[in-house]
């Protein structure tokens, strides 16, 4: 079995549930934002990111990084709220 290469980056963003630093995880298909402590994660396909968060201007490519992280954080905040209301 071949393991997929992943990259992990610890962010300064705090988990809305526990306050731990969130991690940004990337593999060949997804970008994932999550809390390794609470195990709350959300993901977005790279295909969606290419369509929605990249501007192609002439010979330059710009990633709308702030918008992408904001969307992932909103999603994880919603998931953490759902989990806390069911417990």
N, CA, C and O of each residue as an XYZ file, in Angstrom:
348
protein
N       0.840     -1.180      0.000
C       0.000      0.000      0.000
C       0.883      1.240      0.000
O       1.834      1.331      0.777
N       0.569      2.191     -0.869
C       1.343      3.416     -0.986
C       0.662      4.507     -0.177
O      -0.523      4.781     -0.365
N       1.411      5.126      0.719
C       0.814      6.206      1.513
C       0.886      7.502      0.719
O       1.853      7.763      0.003
N      -0.148      8.294      0.862
C      -0.224      9.558      0.143
C       0.576     10.616      0.889
O       0.496     10.717      2.113
N       1.335     11.388      0.159
C       2.136     12.465      0.737
C       1.216     13.573      1.233
O       0.340     14.034      0.500
N       1.411     13.992      2.456
C       0.632     15.098      3.000
C       1.565     16.137      3.588
O       2.675     15.829      4.022
N       1.097     17.361      3.593
C       1.817     18.462      4.230
C       0.939     18.997      5.342
O      -0.270     19.154      5.167
N       1.544     19.278      6.485
C       0.804     19.826      7.624
C       1.443     21.137      8.047
O       2.666     21.282      8.054
N       0.592     22.083      8.396
C       1.049     23.389      8.836
C       0.207     23.808     10.026
O      -1.019     23.863      9.929
N       0.847     24.103     11.143
C       0.115     24.578     12.315
C      -0.115     26.075     12.154
O       0.817     26.836     11.895
N      -1.360     26.480     12.311
C      -1.738     27.879     12.137
C      -1.900     28.581     13.476
O      -1.977     27.937     14.522
N      -1.951     29.881     13.433
C      -2.221     30.673     14.616
C      -3.710     30.758     14.927
O      -4.098     31.262     15.980
N      -4.548     30.265     14.009
C      -5.995     30.251     14.250
C      -6.321     29.278     15.369
O      -5.736     28.198     15.455
N      -7.233     29.653     16.202
C      -7.612     28.818     17.348
C      -8.888     28.044     17.061
O      -9.792     28.532     16.383
N      -8.942     26.844     17.583
C     -10.128     26.003     17.465
C     -11.275     26.659     18.219
O     -11.095     27.077     19.363
N     -12.451     26.759     17.604
C     -13.582     27.370     18.300
C     -14.107     26.536     19.469
O     -14.859     27.046     20.301
N     -13.720     25.262     19.540
C     -14.185     24.417     20.646
C     -13.228     24.416     21.832
O     -13.649     24.592     22.975
N     -11.927     24.215     21.556
C     -10.991     24.025     22.665
C      -9.883     25.076     22.754
O      -9.185     25.156     23.764
N      -9.721     25.875     21.709
C      -8.689     26.913     21.742
C      -7.317     26.460     21.290
O      -6.378     27.257     21.300
N      -7.169     25.197     20.891
C      -5.887     24.710     20.370
C      -5.639     25.301     18.988
O      -6.574     25.729     18.311
N      -4.375     25.322     18.576
C      -4.056     25.789     17.233
C      -4.589     24.808     16.203
O      -4.463     23.593     16.355
N      -5.187     25.358     15.150
C      -5.693     24.531     14.064
C      -4.552     24.151     13.126
O      -3.533     24.838     13.054
N      -4.742     23.043     12.410
C      -3.771     22.588     11.415
C      -4.375     22.690     10.031
O      -5.563     22.431      9.835
N      -3.538     23.072      9.068
C      -3.910     23.031      7.670
C      -3.175     21.837      7.074
O      -1.949     21.757      7.142
N      -3.923     20.922      6.496
C      -3.358     19.687      5.952
C      -3.682     19.649      4.463
O      -4.815     19.905      4.056
N      -2.678     19.328      3.662
C      -2.873     19.274      2.217
C      -2.382     17.943      1.688
O      -1.309     17.470      2.064
N      -3.173     17.343      0.813
C      -2.712     16.173      0.073
C      -3.003     16.422     -1.402
O      -3.288     17.556     -1.785
N      -2.939     15.414     -2.215
C      -3.100     15.633     -3.654
C      -4.528     15.997     -4.042
O      -4.738     16.534     -5.129
N      -5.503     15.728     -3.205
C      -6.908     15.954     -3.545
C      -7.568     17.047     -2.711
O      -8.396     17.796     -3.229
N      -7.222     17.152     -1.446
C      -7.933     18.030     -0.515
C      -7.004     18.991      0.217
O      -5.801     18.764      0.351
N      -7.622     20.081      0.686
C      -7.046     20.950      1.701
C      -7.984     20.814      2.897
O      -9.195     20.985      2.764
N      -7.422     20.507      4.058
C      -8.203     20.213      5.253
C      -7.799     21.182      6.358
O      -6.612     21.436      6.565
N      -8.784     21.721      7.064
C      -8.538     22.522      8.249
C      -9.138     21.768      9.416
O     -10.295     21.351      9.363
N      -8.349     21.590     10.482
C      -8.888     20.828     11.593
C      -8.115     21.001     12.875
O      -7.029     21.579     12.913
N      -8.713     20.482     13.917
C      -8.115     20.516     15.244
C      -7.672     19.098     15.607
O      -8.508     18.201     15.709
N      -6.371     18.885     15.801
C      -5.910     17.554     16.167
C      -6.347     17.147     17.578
O      -6.365     15.960     17.902
N      -6.690     18.106     18.399
C      -7.122     17.820     19.766
C      -8.591     17.382     19.794
O      -8.915     16.346     20.374
N      -9.479     18.164     19.170
C     -10.922     17.883     19.180
C     -11.346     16.909     18.085
O     -12.428     16.325     18.150
N     -10.495     16.740     17.088
C     -10.812     15.891     15.924
C     -11.987     16.461     15.119
O     -12.798     15.707     14.581
N     -12.074     17.788     15.039
C     -13.071     18.455     14.210
C     -12.346     18.913     12.949
O     -11.364     19.652     13.025
N     -12.831     18.473     11.790
C     -12.175     18.772     10.524
C     -13.192     19.187      9.476
O     -14.359     18.799      9.533
N     -12.734     19.979      8.523
C     -13.495     20.271      7.318
C     -12.514     20.252      6.161
O     -11.330     20.543      6.331
N     -13.011     19.911      4.989
C     -12.114     19.822      3.847
C     -12.748     20.443      2.617
O     -13.964     20.610      2.531
N     -11.878     20.783      1.660
C     -12.314     21.346      0.401
C     -11.448     20.725     -0.689
O     -10.235     20.593     -0.523
N     -12.063     20.349     -1.792
C     -11.278     19.756     -2.878
C     -10.431     20.835     -3.540
O     -10.806     22.006     -3.594
N      -9.300     20.412     -4.032
C      -8.442     21.349     -4.746
C      -9.115     21.825     -6.024
O      -8.897     22.956     -6.457
N      -9.922     20.979     -6.623
C     -10.663     21.361     -7.820
C     -11.559     22.566     -7.519
O     -11.621     23.507     -8.310
N     -12.252     22.535     -6.378
C     -13.096     23.659     -5.970
C     -12.247     24.903     -5.705
O     -12.635     26.014     -6.064
N     -11.107     24.712     -5.083
C     -10.208     25.841     -4.799
C      -9.731     26.476     -6.094
O      -9.701     27.702     -6.209
N      -9.354     25.649     -7.079
C      -8.897     26.183     -8.366
C      -9.981     27.019     -9.040
O      -9.686     28.035     -9.668
N     -11.230     26.591     -8.909
C     -12.344     27.305     -9.538
C     -12.721     28.579     -8.799
O     -13.076     29.577     -9.427
N     -12.649     28.556     -7.469
C     -13.220     29.646     -6.678
C     -12.219     30.585     -6.025
O     -12.562     31.727     -5.722
N     -11.004     30.138     -5.804
C     -10.069     30.931     -5.001
C      -8.763     31.265     -5.713
O      -7.794     31.673     -5.072
N      -8.731     31.096     -7.014
C      -7.526     31.445     -7.773
C      -7.905     32.408     -8.880
O      -8.841     32.163     -9.641
N      -7.165     33.510     -8.962
C      -7.307     34.470    -10.056
C      -6.151     34.268    -11.022
O      -4.988     34.226    -10.622
N      -6.482     34.148    -12.269
C      -5.476     34.035    -13.317
C      -5.416     35.378    -14.030
O      -6.318     35.727    -14.791
N      -4.347     36.128    -13.779
C      -4.188     37.454    -14.376
C      -2.913     37.478    -15.203
O      -1.808     37.585    -14.672
N      -3.089     37.377    -16.507
C      -1.927     37.370    -17.389
C      -1.033     36.190    -17.083
O      -1.481     35.043    -17.083
N       0.225     36.470    -16.825
C       1.162     35.386    -16.517
C       1.246     35.089    -15.018
O       2.053     34.262    -14.594
N       0.416     35.759    -14.218
C       0.444     35.571    -12.777
C      -0.783     34.797    -12.293
O      -1.873     34.911    -12.854
N      -0.580     34.018    -11.252
C      -1.658     33.280    -10.603
C      -1.692     33.730     -9.148
O      -0.681     33.689     -8.448
N      -2.871     34.160     -8.704
C      -3.027     34.652     -7.337
C      -4.002     33.770     -6.579
O      -5.141     33.581     -7.006
N      -3.554     33.231     -5.456
C      -4.418     32.467     -4.567
C      -5.058     33.431     -3.578
O      -4.362     34.195     -2.909
N      -6.379     33.396     -3.486
C      -7.108     34.237     -2.528
C      -7.046     33.540     -1.168
O      -8.038     32.986     -0.693
N      -5.879     33.579     -0.562
C      -5.576     32.842      0.661
C      -6.511     33.225      1.802
O      -7.056     32.356      2.482
N      -6.693     34.512      2.008
C      -7.526     34.984      3.121
C      -8.958     34.489      2.984
O      -9.556     34.039      3.962
N      -9.512     34.569      1.776
C     -10.877     34.108      1.554
C     -11.007     32.602      1.754
O     -11.995     32.126      2.313
N     -10.007     31.858      1.296
C     -10.016     30.399      1.441
C      -9.992     29.996      2.914
O     -10.804     29.176      3.345
N      -9.078     30.559      3.680
C      -8.975     30.222      5.108
C     -10.230     30.669      5.849
O     -10.702     29.970      6.746
N     -10.772     31.826      5.484
C     -12.001     32.311      6.124
C     -13.152     31.335      5.891
O     -13.891     31.018      6.824
N     -13.312     30.856      4.661
C     -14.373     29.894      4.350
C     -14.193     28.597      5.131
O     -15.160     28.068      5.681
N     -12.972     28.079      5.186
C     -12.719     26.845      5.941
C     -12.994     27.060      7.430
O     -13.542     26.178      8.091
N     -12.613     28.233      7.963
C     -12.838     28.510      9.377
C     -14.329     28.614      9.683
O     -14.788     28.130     10.718
N     -15.081     29.239      8.792
C     -16.539     29.320      8.972
C     -17.129     27.916      8.999
O     -17.995     27.619      9.822
N     -16.669     27.065      8.113
C     -17.169     25.688      8.077
C     -16.848     24.936      9.365
O     -17.705     24.243      9.911
N     -15.607     25.073      9.853
C     -15.231     24.343     11.069
C     -15.957     24.921     12.283
O     -16.276     24.188     13.219
N     -16.218     26.217     12.274
C     -16.985     26.820     13.371
C     -18.398     26.265     13.389
O     -18.944     25.998     14.460
N     -18.993     26.089     12.227
C     -20.332     25.506     12.141
C     -20.349     24.071     12.613
O     -21.285     23.652     13.294
N     -19.315     23.303     12.256
C     -19.237     21.907     12.698
C     -19.066     21.824     14.205
O     -19.680     20.981     14.858
N     -18.238     22.692     14.754
C     -18.027     22.636     16.205
C     -19.295     23.040     16.941
O     -19.590     22.505     18.009
N     -20.047     23.981     16.379
C     -21.311     24.391     17.003
C     -22.325     23.244     16.958
O     -23.051     23.012     17.925
N     -22.370     22.526     15.823
C     -23.288     21.384     15.704
C     -22.929     20.298     16.718
O     -23.807     19.729     17.366
N     -21.643     20.019     16.847
C     -21.212     18.965     17.770
C     -21.483     19.344     19.216
O     -21.876     18.491     20.012
N     -21.280     20.613     19.572
C     -21.498     21.008     20.965
C     -22.989     21.040     21.302
O     -23.354     20.841     22.461
N     -23.856     21.286     20.320
C     -25.290     21.314     20.609
C     -25.891     19.921     20.680
O     -26.975     19.752     21.239
N     -25.210     18.906     20.123
C     -25.725     17.545     20.188
C     -25.263     16.808     21.430
O     -25.793     15.747     21.758
N     -24.274     17.366     22.127
C     -23.775     16.708     23.340
C     -24.447     17.218     24.581
O     -24.136     16.763     25.683
